[in-house]
Amino acid sequence: MSTFTFNWIIACIAMVLSFLFSIINNTFFTSMIRSLIAFILFFTIGFGIRWLLHIALKDIDVNPNKDSDNKGAYVDMTTPEDDQIPQLSFSESEKDNLDPKKMALFMRKYSED
């Protein structure tokens, strides 16, 4: 079903319901005008809602190798290998006598990467 057909059906239903509820308390001419206004409003609002849904649900191509306007849309969630992670390697004697200045220097150096 196309957008036009869907909007046409929704607007016609709104027009009929508006006419039926309006004819009880109003004249025929007033009820027709109000139902026509309801038709126009529902028809245009239907287009707006379907357009917004189309924009919101549009598929985004998330290919990290392709240069496009989707920069920042791809996040690499893989974990680094063990050889890429900096390791603190101290001998048993150094573990007891850790220098706070050396530790601070180490942390500053690897926190910048």
N, C-alpha and C positions, 0 to 999 in steps of 0.2 A: 504494500500500500504506500503510495507516494505521500509526501508531506502535504501537498495540496488537498488530496483526498481525505487524509486524516483530519486536517484543520476544517475542511468543509463539513465533515460529519459531526465533529465536536461543536462547531458553531451552529449547525442546524439543531442539534439537541438542545443547546443553550437557548436558541431562539424559541423553540416550541415550549420549553419549560417556562421561559420568561413570559411568553404570551399566555399560557394557561394560568399561571399564578397572578398575572396582571389583569386579566379580563374579569376577574371576580370583583375587583373594586374600581376599575376604570372603564372608560368608554372603549369602543372597538378601535378607534383611531389612535388613542393614547397607548393602548396595549400593543398595537402594531409598531408604533414608533419605538417603544421601549424594547420590544423584541428585536427590532432591526438594530438598535444600538447594542444589544447583547450579542447579536450575531457578529457585528463588526468588531467588537471588543474581543470576543473569544477567538475569532479568526486571527486577528493580529497578535494577540497574546500567545496563541498556539505557535505561530511562526517564531516568535521571540524565544519561547521556551525550548522548542526543538532546535533552534540555532545554537542556544547556549549549551544544550546537552551534546550537540554535535561537536562543539569546540572542546567541551570538558572531557568527553570520552574518546577523543581522537587518539589513535595509536601514535606513540612517539617512538621513532627509530632510535634505539639506544646502541649504536655501533661505535665502540671506542676508537676504531681505526679510521673512521670517516670524519673528515673535517666538515663540520656543519654548524648550525646555530644551536645545537643541543649541547654546547659546552657545559660541563658540570652535571650533566644528566646521568653519566655513567660513573659508578663508584666501584673500584676494584676491591672486592671483599676477601681476596685470598690472603692467607697468612704467610709471612716470610719464612724462608727456610732457616734451619738452625744456624747455618754458617753466616747468615746475614744479620743475625741478632748479636749485638755486642755483649760479650760475657765478661764478668769479673773473674779473673783468674789469679788467685793468690795461693801461695804455698801455705802449709799449715802454720809455719812460724809467722808469716805476714798476717794471717787472719787474727791473731791475738793482738798485734800491734798496728792496726789500721790507722793511717794518718788522716784526720778529718780534712785537711787541706787537699790531699791527693784525691780523696773521695769527692769533694766538692768540685775539683777540676774535672774529674772524670764525668760527673753528672752534667756539668755545664757543656762539656764537649759533645756528649751524645744526646743531650736534649735539644740541641740546635738542629740536628739532622732530621 
